[in-house]
Amino acid sequence: MAKRVQLVLTQDVRKLGKNGDLVEVAPGYARNYLLPQKIATNVTPGILKQAEKRREIERLRLLALKEVALTQKAAIEKAGKFSIAKQVGENDAIFGTVTTAEVADVIKSVTTQEVDKRDITLPDVAKIGTYRAELKLHPEVVVTIEIEVVSK
């Protein structure tokens, strides 16, 4: 069996690793694909130090993003309930539905916090009432908010 080769990735490679990772691959994979495509470089002490610095910078950046998400969570939880006014028909049924864009707009108007509508998970809202929605601010920071649907 051939000896494995150590390389440092210069790009993210699915099922192999991220930029700056030290990986062990088959010599043919390294020689025929990773090195000619400039997806990876051979391991040297200088490149290892650069990769370590990049990893540390990335770790600090992700930590800062988490801190921002925690401050957003505190501001959103402080606001409490969010109210959305919708047109109502018979039996307290609303026309249409409450969208994630509407929830994001209400959160922004009440707390001045920018929230991406794609990070909001809403239940099916068909009637007037109070509903719980989940808001994912960061992979490790999730907020549960209460949305009250009222008639116009």
Secondary structure, 3 states (H helix, E strand, C coil): CCCCEEEEECCCECCCECCCCEEEECHHHHHHHHCCCCCEEECCHHHHHHHHHHHHHHHHHHHHHHHHHHHHHHHHHHHCEEEEEECECHHHEECCCCCHHHHHHHHHHHHCCCCCHHHEECCCCCECEEEEEEEEEECCEEEEEEEEEEEC
